């Protein structure tokens, strides 16, 4: 009886675990894409109230006099003042300095992600301190945005996610076809032999 129950549990796990894992990973991927769609600044100008005065400031791209190994700057201006300037690079859509802007508890936060330099990866958050934008401790939402940015950057987990997005459907279909085939073979292999009854014997 115990052996039969164990076999049933194993069969259920074989059938359900791949689908459950795929569903879980799909939810994570969708969540990452939704976060970036809502918060990432993917243009040369993004507006927000950075200093809390009720009027919009700007996060802009300045391509003048960049630092070595960079091609531009992220610049925050509000109320006629420059509040923050950070080096920026844009090699391609999957290798760049990502920036996201969102408001939490009435305060605008800027999330910066740049992991091209593996020795000095940048995962930083900035908020207004009354005078300028300063680096602050990442909150849970900031950490979620970091992960989302990494999922679309070659310096992060983009390679793994692109494989998942490309192959999860055919892989899952192949897996379940294989499970059905193995189950069919096993059923034929272990099917009880036909029992010969006396009436089947002919003299």
N, C-alpha and C positions, 0 to 999 in steps of 0.2 A: 504493500500500500504506500509506504513512504517513498519507495523507488518510483512508483507511478506518479506521485505528487511532484517529486523532484524533476522528472522528465517533463511534466506539464509546465512547471515553472520555467524550465530552460527553453521550452518551445515558445512560451509567451514572450520571454525576454528577446529571443532571436527575432521574433516577428515585430515587437513593438519598439525596442530600443533604437534601431536606426531611424525610424520615423520620428520618434520623440526627440532624438538628438538633432535631426535636421530641422524640425519645427523650432526648437530652442535657438539654434544658430540663426535661423531666418528671422526670428523675433529680434535678436541682438542686432543683426545687420539692418533691419528696417528701422530700429530705434536710432542707430548711428546716423543713418541717412536723414531721418526726420530731424534730428538735432542740428545737423549741418545745414539742412535746408532752411531751418528757422533762424539760426544764429550766425552762421559764418558770413563774413564780409568777403564776397567774391567779386567785387568790383573796385574801381579806383576811388570811389567815394561812398562812405556809409555814414548815415546821420544818427545821432543819439544825444541825449542830454548828459554830457560827461561830468559837468560840475554841479548839477542839481539846481540850476537857477530857473528851470522851467523852459529854457530856450535850447533848441538843438545846436549841438556842435558837430564836428566832422572828424571822421577817421579817413585820411586820404593817403594816396601813394605819391611820394616825392621821389622822382628819379634823378635829382641833381646831386652830384658829388657823393656817390655811394662809397661805403667802406670796401676794402679789399675783400674779395670773395662774395660780395653782395652786389645787387643791381639797383637798389632803391631803398626807401625808408617807409615805414609806417609812421604817420604823423597825426597826433590828436590835437585839434584846436577847438577852443570854445571860449566865447565872450572875448574874441580878439586875441587870445593868448595861446601860445603853444604849451600844451600840458605834458606831452610825451613824444619822444622820437626814438624809434627802434629800427635796427637794420633789418632789411627784408630782401629775399631773393625769390625768384620765380623761374625755375629751370623749365618745368613743364607742369601739367595738371596734377602730377603725382609726386613731384619733388619741389616743395616751396615752403615759404613761411606762411603758415595759416593764421588767420585772425578771426575771432568771433566776438560779437558784442551782444550783451544781454543785461537786463535790469533785474536786480534782486534786492528786495526790501528798500526800494526807492533809490538804490545806488547802481550806476552803470559800471559793469565790469568788462574788461577786455581780456580775452584768453588768447595767448600766443603759443604756437607749437611750431618748432623747427628742430628736427632731429637729423639734419644732413651731416652735421659733425657729431659722430658717435662719441667722441671724447668729451664734448660739451653740449649735450642735447638741451634744448630750451623747451621747458613746459612752465610757462609763467602766467600769472594773473595780475592785472593792474586795476586799481580803483582810486578815486579822487580822495585826497586827504585834507581838502580845504585850500590847498595851494597848487598842487600838481597831481598827476597820476603816479602812484607809487606801487611797487610790487607788494602783494598781499598773499596770505596763505590760501591755497586752493580749497574751495568748498567741494562738497560731493558732486554738485552739478558741474563744476569746472573739471573735475576728474573724468566725468562722463564725456564731456566735450573733448578732452584730450584723447580719450580712447577712440572717439568718433573720428577725430582728425587723423589719428594714426591708421585707421582702417581705410583711408583714402590716400595714403602717402606711402611711396616706395620705401621710405626710411622707417616706416612702421610696419603694420600688418597687412598692407594692401595686397601683397603677393598671395598671402593665404586666403584673403577674402575674395580675390578675383577668381582663384581656383574654385572656391566654394560656390560662388555665383554662377560660374560657367558649368560646373560638372555635377551639382547636387541632384538635379533631376535625372539625367541619364544613369548616374551611379545608383540612385535609389531604385529605379526601374530594373536595372540589371540585377541588383541584389535580390529583389523580390522574385524575379523570374528564376534566379538560381535557387532560392529557398523552395519555390514550388517544384522545381525539377528534382532537387534532392529529396524532398518529401515524397514525391511520386515514386522515385526509385526505391526509397526505403520501404514504402508501403508494399511494393511488389516483391521486394527482397524478403521481407519478414512476414508476408501473408501466409497463414497456416495452410498446409497441404490439404488437399481434398481427402476427406475421410471416406474410405470404401465401406459401404454398407453391404450386408448380406444380399439384399435384393438387387444390388448392382452386379453381383456375380452371375454369370451365365454358364450353364453346363451343356 
